[in-house]
């Protein structure tokens, strides 16, 4: 496990305020703004990619992260669900975006509504293990994500090998991604490239969860 010395002085205090990265430490029970901003960014990337695929001759490659149809929960709802039940620090969601970027740049599959949810649960879990001092195991995250533990284990391995186990995040990189998310408040980010991912074919298994975590993922 690794840690990020994310002191407020090292990343703009204004950015911390906008993203509400210190929210948990202040005892607030609300949803930090970073969750909504990450959802906005990913939703826009998905829309751009799906429009590109529809208007081009390029065929998407089916991966281990793909489902047969989009889950019933929106990206916003799914991220909020992960935050609510994982109890991970808000900074994990910034780090998860960094992992997604690293993973996607190495592949040849577009981020779409069929794979974004699986990529999210996997990247957040991986980030929590690396950033936070305490975190839940794969079986718990599988329940949060609406999949089996076996599937969660396989997705984690795919992500780790996809980024060549490059888990370390410098403060400079963390700050750059914070700024990228901060710009979502005004919609100023211009998408400069399509987000990609790689993997193999498979589908989700939707199982009954505990009273606290109900199944949400479509096959």
C-alpha positions in Angstrom: 0.0 0.0 0.0 1.2 3.5 -0.7 0.1 6.9 0.4 -0.1 10.4 -1.0 1.0 13.2 1.2 -1.8 15.4 0.0 -1.3 18.5 2.0 -3.5 21.5 1.3 -0.4 23.7 0.8 0.9 21.5 -2.0 -2.2 21.6 -4.1 -4.1 24.9 -4.4 -6.3 25.6 -1.4 -8.9 26.9 -3.8 -8.9 23.6 -5.7 -9.4 21.7 -2.4 -12.3 24.0 -1.6 -13.9 23.6 -5.1 -13.5 19.8 -5.1 -14.2 19.4 -1.4 -11.4 17.0 -0.9 -11.1 17.7 2.8 -14.8 17.1 3.4 -14.6 13.8 5.2 -11.9 15.2 7.5 -14.2 18.0 8.4 -16.9 15.6 9.4 -19.4 16.4 6.6 -21.8 13.7 5.6 -22.6 15.1 2.2 -21.3 14.1 -1.2 -18.1 16.0 -2.1 -18.2 18.0 -5.3 -15.4 15.9 -6.8 -17.9 13.1 -7.3 -20.3 15.2 -9.4 -17.4 16.7 -11.4 -15.9 13.3 -12.2 -19.3 12.1 -13.3 -19.7 15.1 -15.6 -16.3 14.5 -17.2 -16.9 10.7 -17.7 -20.4 11.3 -19.1 -19.1 13.7 -21.6 -16.2 11.4 -22.6 -18.7 8.6 -23.1 -21.0 10.7 -25.2 -18.1 11.9 -27.4 -16.8 8.3 -27.9 -20.2 6.9 -28.7 -20.9 9.6 -31.2 -17.5 9.0 -32.8 -18.1 5.3 -33.0 -21.6 5.9 -34.5 -20.2 8.2 -37.2 -17.1 6.3 -38.1 -16.1 3.0 -39.6 -14.3 2.0 -36.4 -15.8 -1.0 -34.5 -15.4 -1.1 -30.8 -13.5 -4.0 -29.2 -15.3 -6.0 -26.6 -13.4 -6.3 -23.3 -13.6 -7.9 -19.9 -15.1 -4.5 -18.7 -18.0 -4.6 -21.2 -21.5 -5.6 -20.4 -24.3 -6.5 -22.9 -26.2 -3.4 -22.1 -25.7 -0.3 -20.0 -26.5 -0.6 -16.2 -29.7 0.9 -14.9 -27.7 3.4 -12.7 -26.3 6.6 -14.4 -22.6 7.3 -14.0 -23.5 10.0 -11.4 -25.6 7.5 -9.4 -22.9 4.8 -9.6 -20.1 7.1 -8.4 -22.3 8.3 -5.5 -23.1 4.7 -4.6 -19.4 3.8 -4.5 -18.6 6.8 -2.3 -21.5 6.1 0.0 -20.6 2.5 0.7 -16.8 2.4 0.3 -16.0 5.2 2.8 -12.9 6.0 0.8 -11.3 9.4 0.9 -12.5 11.9 -1.8 -8.9 12.0 -3.1 -9.3 8.4 -4.2 -11.6 9.5 -7.0 -9.0 11.8 -8.4 -6.4 9.0 -8.3 -8.9 6.6 -9.9 -9.2 9.1 -12.9 -5.4 9.0 -13.2 -5.4 5.2 -13.3 -8.2 5.2 -15.8 -6.2 7.6 -18.0 -3.1 5.5 -17.8 -5.1 2.3 -18.6 -7.0 3.8 -21.4 -4.0 5.3 -23.2 -2.5 1.8 -23.5 -5.5 0.1 -25.2 -7.6 0.4 -28.3 -11.1 0.3 -26.9 -13.3 3.4 -26.4 -14.8 4.3 -23.0 -18.6 3.8 -23.4 -21.7 3.2 -21.4 -21.0 -0.5 -21.7 -17.7 -0.4 -19.8 -17.4 2.8 -17.8 -19.1 1.4 -14.7 -16.8 -1.6 -14.4 -13.8 0.6 -15.0 -15.0 3.0 -12.3 -15.5 0.4 -9.5 -12.1 -1.2 -10.3 -10.1 2.0 -10.5 -11.7 3.4 -7.3 -11.0 0.2 -5.4 -7.4 0.1 -6.6 -6.9 3.8 -5.7 -8.4 3.2 -2.2 -5.9 0.4 -1.6 -3.0 2.6 -2.6 -4.1 5.9 -1.0 -6.0 5.1 2.1 -4.7 3.6 5.3 -7.9 1.5 5.7 -10.0 0.0 3.0 -12.5 -2.8 2.3 -11.5 -6.0 0.5 -12.5 -7.1 -3.0 -15.5 -9.1 -1.8 -17.0 -5.9 -0.3 -16.3 -3.8 -3.4 -17.9 -6.6 -5.5 -21.1 -6.1 -3.6 -21.0 -2.4 -3.9 -20.4 -2.7 -7.7 -23.1 -5.4 -8.2 -20.7 -8.2 -9.4 -19.2 -11.4 -8.0 -16.0 -11.5 -6.1 -14.4 -13.6 -8.8 -15.3 -10.9 -11.4 -13.9 -8.2 -9.2 -10.6 -10.0 -8.8 -10.3 -10.5 -12.6 -11.1 -6.8 -13.3 -8.5 -5.7 -10.7 -5.8 -7.8 -12.3 -6.7 -6.5 -15.8 -6.4 -3.0 -14.6 -3.1 -3.5 -12.8 -1.5 -5.3 -15.7 -3.0 -2.6 -18.1 -1.1 0.1 -16.3 1.9 -2.1 -15.7 1.4 -1.7 -11.9 2.2 2.0 -12.2 0.3 3.1 -9.1 2.4 5.9 -7.8 1.0 9.4 -8.4 3.2 12.4 -7.9 1.8 15.6 -6.3 2.3 17.4 -9.6 0.2 14.9 -11.5 -2.5 14.9 -8.7 -2.7 18.6 -8.9 -3.0 18.6 -12.7 -6.0 16.2 -12.5 -7.5 18.2 -9.7 -7.4 21.3 -12.0 -8.9 19.3 -14.8 -11.8 18.3 -12.6 -12.1 21.9 -11.3 -12.6 23.2 -14.8 -15.7 21.0 -15.1 -17.5 23.6 -13.0 -17.5 25.9 -16.0 -17.4 23.2 -18.7 -14.1 24.6 -19.9 -12.4 21.3 -20.5 -11.9 20.6 -24.2 -11.7 16.8 -25.0 -8.3 16.5 -26.8 -8.4 12.8 -27.5 -10.7 9.8 -27.2 -10.4 7.8 -24.0 -9.4 4.2 -24.6 -9.2 0.9 -22.7 -8.2 -2.7 -23.4 -9.3 -6.1 -22.4 -11.0 -9.4 -23.3 -14.6 -10.5 -23.7 -16.9 -11.2 -20.7 -20.1 -10.1 -19.1 -21.3 -9.1 -15.6 -23.1 -11.4 -13.2 -25.9 -9.6 -11.4 -26.4 -11.0 -7.9 -28.6 -10.3 -4.8 -26.6 -8.2 -2.3 -27.0 -7.6 1.3 -29.6 -5.2 2.6 -27.0 -2.4 2.5 -25.8 -3.1 -1.1 -28.4 -4.0 -3.7 -27.6 -5.3 -7.1 -27.4 -2.6 -9.8 -25.4 -3.9 -12.8 -27.1 -5.1 -15.9 -25.8 -8.0 -17.9 
